[in-house]
Amino acid sequence: MKTRGHQGTGSGGGNRTRKPRRPARDPARNAAYDVVRAVDERDAYANLLLPRLLRERGIKGRDAALATELAYGTLRGLGTYDAIIEMCSDRAPDPDVRDALRIGAHQLLRMRVPPHAAVGTTVDLVRLRIGAGAAKFVNAVLRKIGSRTLDEWLPIVAPDPADDPVGHLAIAYGHPRWIVSAFRDALGAPGEMPDLLEADNARPLVTLVARPGRSSVEELEAAGALPGRYSPYAAYLREGDPGGIDAVAETRAAVQDEASQLVALALTRVPVEGDGEELWLDMCAGPGGKAGLLDAIATHGDLAGLAEEARVRAGTSAGKPAASSGGASVGEPDVARGSVPGAVTGGEPSGARDAAAGGAPGGTPGAVSGAVTGEEPSGARDVAAGGAPGAARGRSGGVAFPGGARLLAADVQQHRARLVRETTKDASVITADGTEPAWRPGVFDRVMLDAPCTGLGALRRRPEARWRRDPAGIAELGKLQRRLLATALDAVRPGGVVAYVTCSPHLAETRVVVGDLLAQRDDVEQLDARDYLPEVEGLGDGPHVQFWPHRHGTDAMFLALLRKKPAQPA
């Protein structure tokens, strides 16, 4: 085999007739190595590539778990491992060798793999995939790395925390310095930073959502999940493929972080002022997680919240209510559902579909169509067993939505709009740019703006993302976020509410954006979002809400609720 530069040509002598031991193939480590190399070479997405490789190669059970920990853990800890590798190497390794060293370092420093096994299996992998010379180099470097524990290495490779606390945390917990600084500013509690960064490095449980009226937490429990901590529709899957659960495969349930569920639920709990047809808009809906839950609540209602309110009225108390398993229920309206007509595009619309449940006979184009085409919305809601929406107050400042709304979901990218269409049942879905709206202003009762952002709040789910992000891009993102929020506020009617959401805690994407828009407009007021999530503690000083992985076990999701002030009587 042709060797590479500094890696050498082998032993340089000795018994040339004796064949070296053939390295054993190791499917888990080979898969992890391929993922780390693909991320390094071509900016692949680990969370998309690894499941595909496991399926294609038939890697299951313990081998699949090992491959997952090796790939994701290595990618999370690159900053730490690279600093230690540099200290233990007399030359810069080639990229393919460096990636193998990173995997070996992860096993030595953060896994319970015996040192001889961590070194031996990595050397075997390098001998098989790269060559004998590289294997000798890797063997020498890993033996140096294994001579100390991680706790012993950190004082050597990381800055002194007394002199440079941000730099120390960046090396110790494998985060770029600028991200540590941004988290520190947003958290406002420096003493919690180690806990936050440690939680950011932990592998999260898979969180499922049982979409009300279509699935239930009980159904997910029967498939092996555990009830969620906060959301009445959440369940945690400890192991296994969520796609193997019938409700998920049929899009009656889905994978969705609990904070993502809660910000959508909070929007539905805000009482809207004035008369409305309950028209909802999800402006940046792809790939469809929040749209899927909003779609179910719009159609069937917040069934868990309605059940809790009924218990309160009856003078009883209970724990967290479970979602209905589907079908009609008490308080669920009978609404004919239509699709977006061709007026959006001048012909048959992209994404228009008849979403009537079971093909409701006589279903007419509903209120969403009027919002898009400029026609007057048609068809007032029939709210059964509960009267006017918002009549029954079951929470501090919030109400359980009884159902009967219509959701329009839009995304600027056609393939993302297609994903939304596949995961929703009754929503009308279009491809549209939120900064150049295809809908009339001032007609929606509720608008969800899940704005494009850096995604710093979901680093635990996308381990390589922390090394790809660049702080230089935040300024351009901020401009887009402000334009979208302005459009969202224009889209909502007086008395209606906008949820501004980011999966990032960065102040420049959250509080600064909201503050700038509030300073420019006198027709908007900010609500205290904590009032609509009373089941969750530790959300900050308000009026916005900030989730944190170390406090809530969720992604670091931000929520601000903004109401357009009702028109003043003449």
C-alpha positions in Angstrom: 0.0 0.0 0.0 1.3 3.4 -0.9 2.0 5.4 2.3 1.3 9.0 3.1 4.1 11.6 3.8 5.2 11.4 7.4 3.4 8.2 8.2 6.4 6.1 7.2 6.7 2.7 5.4 6.6 0.3 8.3 9.2 -1.3 10.4 12.1 -0.8 8.0 13.6 -4.3 8.4 13.2 -7.5 10.4 11.5 -10.7 9.2 10.0 -9.7 5.8 8.4 -13.1 5.3 6.2 -13.0 8.4 2.8 -11.6 7.6 1.4 -9.0 9.9 -1.8 -9.8 11.8 -4.8 -9.0 9.7 -6.9 -6.4 11.6 -10.3 -7.5 12.4 -13.2 -5.7 10.8 -15.2 -3.7 13.4 -18.5 -2.6 12.0 -19.4 -0.1 14.8 -16.0 1.7 14.7 -15.9 1.7 10.9 -19.3 3.3 10.7 -18.4 5.9 13.3 -15.1 6.6 11.5 -17.0 7.0 8.2 -19.4 9.5 9.8 -16.6 11.6 11.3 -14.7 11.6 8.0 -17.8 12.6 6.1 -18.5 15.5 8.5 -14.8 16.6 8.2 -14.5 16.2 4.4 -17.8 17.2 3.0 -19.8 18.8 5.8 -22.2 15.9 6.1 -24.9 15.9 8.7 -24.2 13.2 11.3 -27.8 12.8 12.4 -28.8 12.0 8.8 -25.8 9.9 7.7 -25.3 7.6 10.7 -28.9 6.1 10.7 -28.6 5.4 7.0 -25.2 3.7 7.4 -26.5 1.6 10.3 -29.5 0.5 8.1 -27.4 -0.2 5.0 -24.8 -2.2 6.9 -27.2 -4.1 9.1 -25.7 -2.8 12.3 -28.1 -3.2 15.2 -28.3 -3.5 19.0 -25.1 -2.9 21.0 -23.0 -2.3 17.9 -25.4 0.4 16.7 -25.3 2.0 20.2 -21.5 1.9 20.2 -21.3 3.4 16.7 -23.7 6.2 17.8 -21.7 7.1 20.9 -18.4 7.0 19.1 -19.6 9.2 16.2 -21.7 11.7 18.2 -19.4 11.8 21.3 -16.3 12.3 19.1 -17.9 15.2 17.2 -19.1 16.9 20.4 -15.6 16.7 21.9 -13.5 17.8 19.0 -12.2 20.9 20.6 -11.0 19.1 23.7 -9.6 16.1 21.9 -7.7 18.3 19.3 -6.0 20.2 22.1 -4.8 17.0 23.7 -3.8 15.4 20.4 -1.7 18.4 19.6 0.0 18.1 23.0 0.8 14.5 22.3 1.9 14.7 18.7 5.3 15.9 17.3 3.7 16.8 14.0 0.3 17.6 12.6 -1.5 14.4 11.6 -3.2 14.1 8.2 -7.0 14.7 8.4 -7.9 11.0 8.0 -5.4 10.0 10.8 -6.6 12.9 13.0 -10.2 11.7 12.8 -9.1 8.2 13.9 -7.1 9.8 16.8 -10.2 11.7 17.8 -12.3 8.5 18.0 -9.5 6.8 20.0 -9.2 9.8 22.4 -13.0 9.7 23.0 -12.8 6.1 24.0 -9.8 6.7 26.3 -11.1 9.8 28.0 -14.9 9.7 28.1 -15.9 6.1 27.6 -15.6 3.0 29.8 -13.6 1.2 27.1 -10.5 -0.5 28.6 -7.4 1.5 27.5 -5.8 -1.5 25.7 -9.0 -2.0 23.8 -9.4 1.7 22.9 -5.9 1.8 21.6 -5.9 -1.6 19.9 -9.2 -1.2 18.0 -8.2 2.2 16.8 -4.8 1.0 15.6 -6.5 -1.9 13.8 -9.0 0.5 12.1 -6.1 2.7 10.9 -4.1 -0.2 9.7 -7.1 -1.5 7.7 -8.3 1.9 6.4 -5.1 3.9 6.0 -1.9 1.9 6.4 0.7 0.3 8.6 2.8 3.5 9.0 -0.2 5.5 10.1 -1.1 2.8 12.5 2.3 3.0 14.3 1.9 6.8 14.6 -1.6 6.4 16.0 -0.4 3.8 18.5 2.3 6.1 19.9 0.0 9.1 20.2 -2.9 7.2 21.8 -0.5 5.7 24.4 0.5 9.2 25.4 -3.1 10.3 25.6 -4.0 7.3 27.7 -1.3 8.0 30.2 -3.6 10.6 31.9 -7.3 10.9 32.6 -9.3 13.8 31.2 -9.3 15.5 34.6 -5.5 15.3 34.5 -5.2 16.6 31.0 -7.5 19.7 31.3 -5.2 21.7 33.6 -2.5 21.1 31.0 -4.3 22.0 27.8 -7.0 24.5 29.0 -6.5 28.1 30.2 -6.5 28.8 33.9 -10.2 29.4 34.9 -9.2 32.2 37.1 -7.5 34.1 34.2 -9.8 33.0 31.3 -13.0 31.4 32.5 -14.6 31.4 29.0 -11.5 29.8 27.4 -11.3 27.2 30.1 -14.9 26.2 29.6 -14.5 26.1 25.9 -11.7 23.5 26.1 -13.0 21.6 29.0 -16.5 21.1 27.5 -15.7 21.1 23.8 -17.5 24.3 22.7 -16.2 27.1 20.5 -15.2 30.1 22.6 -17.8 32.4 21.0 -20.6 30.0 21.8 -19.6 29.7 25.4 -19.5 33.5 25.7 -23.0 33.8 24.1 -24.5 31.2 26.4 -22.9 32.9 29.4 -24.5 36.2 28.4 -27.9 34.7 27.8 -28.0 32.5 30.9 -27.0 35.3 33.3 -25.8 32.7 35.9 -22.1 32.0 35.4 -22.2 29.4 38.1 -24.5 27.2 36.0 -22.3 27.2 33.0 -20.6 23.9 33.6 -24.0 22.2 34.1 -25.3 23.8 30.9 -22.3 22.8 28.8 -22.3 19.3 30.3 -26.0 18.9 29.5 -25.2 20.2 26.0 -22.8 17.3 25.6 -25.2 14.6 26.9 -27.0 12.4 24.5 -30.7 13.4 24.7 -33.6 11.0 25.0 -35.8 10.8 21.9 -38.9 12.8 22.7 -42.2 12.0 21.0 -45.4 14.0 20.6 -48.8 12.4 20.6 -50.8 14.7 18.4 -54.2 15.2 20.1 -57.2 13.7 18.4 -54.8 11.4 16.5 -52.7 9.6 19.1 -52.2 9.5 22.8 -49.5 9.2 25.4 -51.0 5.9 26.4 -50.5 4.6 22.9 -46.9 5.6 23.0 -46.5 4.1 26.5 -47.8 0.8 25.1 -45.0 1.0 22.5 -42.3 1.4 25.2 -42.2 5.1 25.9 -42.5 7.0 29.2 -44.7 10.0 29.9 -43.1 13.4 29.4 -42.3 15.8 32.3 -44.1 18.9 31.1 -46.1 18.6 27.9 -49.3 16.6 28.2 -48.5 15.2 24.8 -44.9 14.3 25.3 -43.4 10.8 25.8 -39.7 9.8 26.1 -38.3 6.8 24.1 -35.3 5.4 25.9 -34.2 3.1 23.0 -35.3 1.8 19.7 -36.3 3.3 16.4 -39.2 5.7 16.7 -40.1 4.9 13.1 -41.1 1.4 14.2 -44.0 2.8 16.3 -47.2 2.7 14.4 -48.4 6.1 15.5 -45.1 7.7 14.3 -45.1 5.8 11.0 -48.6 7.0 10.4 -47.8 10.6 11.4 -50.3 10.5 14.2 -47.3 11.0 16.5 -43.8 12.3 15.8 -40.4 13.1 17.1 -40.5 16.5 18.7 -38.5 18.1 21.5 -40.6 18.9 24.6 -39.8 22.7 24.5 -40.9 22.7 20.8 -44.2 21.3 21.9 -44.6 23.7 24.7 -44.0 26.9 22.7 -46.6 25.8 20.2 -49.0 24.9 23.0 -48.4 28.3 24.7 -49.5 30.1 21.5 -52.8 28.2 21.5 -53.5 29.1 25.2 -53.4 32.8 24.7 -57.0 34.2 24.6 -57.4 36.3 21.4 -59.4 39.5 21.8 -62.2 40.6 19.5 -64.2 38.5 17.0 -62.3 36.2 14.8 -62.6 33.0 12.7 -59.6 31.4 14.4 -57.3 31.5 11.4 -53.8 30.4 12.2 -50.5 30.8 10.3 -47.2 29.0 10.6 -44.9 31.2 8.6 -41.7 29.1 8.5 -43.2 25.7 9.0 -40.6 23.3 7.6 -39.9 20.6 8.4 -43.2 20.5 10.2 -42.8 19.6 13.9 -44.7 22.6 15.3 -47.1 22.7 12.4 -48.0 19.1 13.1 -49.0 19.8 16.7 -50.7 23.1 15.8 -52.6 21.3 13.0 -53.9 18.7 15.5 -54.9 21.3 18.1 -56.5 23.6 15.5 -58.7 20.7 14.4 -59.4 18.7 17.5 -58.6 21.2 20.3 -56.2 21.0 23.2 -57.8 17.8 24.5 -55.6 17.5 27.6 -56.2 21.1 28.6 -60.0 20.8 28.0 -60.0 17.7 30.2 -58.1 19.5 33.0 -60.5 22.4 32.8 -63.5 20.1 33.1 -61.9 18.6 36.2 -61.4 22.0 37.7 -65.0 23.0 37.0 -66.1 19.7 38.6 -64.0 20.5 41.7 -61.6 17.6 41.2 -57.9 17.5 40.7 -55.6 15.2 38.8 -52.1 14.9 37.5 -51.1 15.7 34.0 -53.9 14.7 31.7 -53.4 12.5 28.8 -54.3 13.2 25.2 -57.3 11.6 23.6 -56.6 8.6 21.4 -58.4 10.1 18.5 -61.8 10.6 16.9 -64.5 13.0 18.1 -64.6 14.0 21.7 -66.5 16.2 24.1 -65.8 19.8 23.1 -64.6 19.0 19.6 -66.3 20.9 16.9 -67.7 19.5 13.7 -65.9 21.5 11.0 -65.8 21.0 7.3 -62.2 21.5 6.1 -61.0 22.8 2.8 -57.8 23.6 0.9 -56.1 26.6 -0.4 -57.7 27.5 -3.8 -55.7 28.2 -7.0 -55.9 32.0 -6.4 -52.5 31.8 -4.7 -50.6 30.7 -7.8 -53.1 31.5 -10.6 -53.9 27.8 -11.1 -53.8 24.6 -9.1 -51.9 25.6 -6.0 -48.6 24.1 -5.0 -49.5 22.0 -1.9 -53.2 22.6 -2.0 -55.1 19.5 -0.9 -58.5 18.5 0.4 -57.7 17.6 4.0 -61.2 16.9 5.1 -61.1 14.1 7.7 -62.5 11.1 5.8 -63.4 13.3 2.9 -66.2 15.3 4.6 -69.0 15.6 2.1 -69.8 19.1 1.0 -66.6 20.5 2.4 -66.2 24.1 1.1 -63.1 26.2 0.8 -62.7 27.5 4.4 -61.5 30.6 6.1 -57.8 30.0 5.2 -58.7 30.4 1.5 -60.2 33.8 2.1 -57.1 34.9 4.0 -54.9 34.0 1.1 -57.0 35.2 -1.8 -58.4 38.4 -0.5 -62.0 37.1 -0.2 -64.0 37.5 2.9 -63.5 34.4 5.2 -66.5 32.1 5.2 -67.9 29.7 7.8 -68.1 30.6 11.4 -66.9 27.8 13.8 -69.3 25.5 15.6 -67.8 25.1 19.0 -69.5 22.3 20.8 -70.0 21.9 24.6 -68.1 24.9 25.7 -69.5 28.0 24.1 -67.2 30.8 22.9 -63.5 30.0 22.6 -61.6 31.0 25.7 -64.6 30.9 27.9 -63.2 28.3 30.4 -60.0 29.4 32.0 -58.0 26.4 33.4 -54.6 28.0 33.9 -52.9 31.1 35.1 -53.6 33.5 32.2 -54.3 30.7 29.7 -57.2 28.7 28.2 -57.4 25.4 26.5 -58.3 25.9 22.8 -61.5 24.0 22.0 -60.8 23.3 18.3 -62.3 24.4 15.0 -59.5 26.6 13.7 -57.8 26.4 10.3 -54.0 26.4 9.9 -52.1 27.7 6.9 -48.5 26.5 6.9 -45.9 28.1 4.6 -42.3 27.6 3.9 -40.0 29.3 1.4 -38.4 26.0 0.3 -40.5 23.6 -1.7 -38.9 20.5 -0.2 -39.5 21.7 3.3 -43.1 22.5 2.4 -43.4 19.0 1.1 -42.3 17.6 4.5 -44.9 19.8 6.2 -47.6 18.4 3.9 -46.5 14.9 4.7 -46.7 15.4 8.5 -50.0 17.4 8.8 -53.5 16.2 8.2 -55.8 19.1 7.9 -53.6 22.1 7.3 -53.3 23.9 4.0 -49.7 24.0 3.0 -48.1 26.4 0.5 -44.6 27.3 -0.7 -44.2 31.0 0.1 -41.6 33.5 1.3 -42.6 34.9 4.7 -40.9 38.3 3.8 -43.1 38.6 0.7 -46.4 37.2 2.0 -48.9 35.4 -0.1 -51.7 36.3 2.3 -53.6 39.4 3.2 -52.5 41.4 6.2 -54.4 41.6 9.5 -56.5 38.4 9.1 -54.8 35.7 11.3 -55.7 35.2 15.0 -52.5 33.4 15.8 -49.1 33.4 14.0 -46.3 31.0 14.7 -42.9 32.4 13.6 -40.2 29.7 14.2 -37.5 32.0 12.7 -34.4 30.7 10.9 -31.6 30.9 13.4 -28.2 29.6 14.3 -29.7 26.5 16.0 -27.4 26.9 19.0 -30.1 25.6 21.3 -30.1 22.1 19.7 -26.3 21.4 19.7 -26.9 18.3 21.7 -28.9 16.8 18.8 -26.5 18.0 16.1 -23.1 17.4 17.6 -21.1 18.8 14.7 -23.1 22.0 14.4 -21.1 23.8 17.0 -18.0 23.6 14.8 -19.8 24.8 11.7 -21.5 27.9 13.0 -19.8 31.3 12.5 -20.6 34.3 14.6 -20.1 36.5 11.5 -23.4 35.1 10.1 -25.5 36.3 13.1 -25.9 39.9 11.8 -27.4 38.7 8.5 -29.7 36.3 10.3 -30.8 39.1 12.5 -31.9 41.2 9.5 -34.0 38.3 8.2 -35.4 37.6 11.7 -36.5 41.3 12.0 -38.1 41.2 8.5 -40.0 38.0 9.3 -41.2 39.3 12.7 -42.4 42.5 11.1 -44.3 40.5 8.5 -45.8 38.2 11.2 -47.0 41.3 13.2 -48.6 42.7 10.0 -50.3 39.3 9.3 -52.1 39.1 12.7 -55.3 41.0 13.3 -55.8 43.5 16.1 -56.2 41.4 19.3 -54.4 38.5 17.8 -51.0 37.1 19.0 -47.7 36.2 17.4 -45.3 33.6 18.9 -41.6 34.5 18.0 -39.6 31.4 18.5 -35.9 30.5 18.0 -34.0 27.4 18.7 -31.2 29.6 20.0 -30.6 31.5 23.2 -28.2 34.0 21.6 -29.3 37.4 22.7 -28.8 38.9 19.2 -31.4 36.4 17.9 -33.9 36.6 20.8 -34.3 39.6 23.1 -32.6 42.1 20.9 -34.8 41.2 17.9 -37.9 41.5 19.9 -36.8 44.7 21.6 -36.0 46.3 18.3 -39.4 45.6 16.9 -41.2 46.8 20.0 -39.3 50.0 19.8 -40.4 50.6 16.3 -44.1 49.8 16.7 -46.7 51.3 19.0 -49.4 48.8 18.0 -47.8 45.8 19.7 -47.4 44.7 23.3 -45.4 41.9 24.8 -47.2 39.4 27.0 -45.6 37.5 29.8 -45.1 34.1 28.1 -44.5 32.4 31.5 -48.2 32.8 32.3 -49.0 30.4 29.5 -46.6 27.7 30.7 -47.4 27.5 34.4 -46.3 23.8 34.5 -42.7 24.8 33.8 -40.3 26.4 36.4 -37.0 28.2 35.8 -38.0 30.0 32.6 -36.3 33.2 33.6 -37.4 36.7 34.7 -39.8 37.2 31.8 -41.6 38.4 29.9 -40.0 36.0 27.4 -39.4 32.3 28.1 -36.0 30.6 27.8 -35.7 26.9 28.1 -32.3 25.3 29.0 -31.1 21.7 28.6 -29.6 21.6 32.2 -32.8 23.0 33.8 -35.5 21.4 31.7 -33.9 18.6 29.8 -35.0 20.2 26.5 -33.4 22.2 23.7 -32.6 25.8 24.5 -35.8 27.2 22.9 -36.8 30.9 23.2 -40.4 32.2 23.1 -41.8 35.7 23.0 -45.6 36.3 22.8 -46.6 39.5 21.1 -50.2 40.8 20.9 -51.3 43.4 18.3 -53.2 45.9 20.3 -57.0 46.0 19.6 -58.2 48.9 17.6 -59.3 51.8 19.7 -63.0 52.9 19.3 -63.4 56.2 17.4 
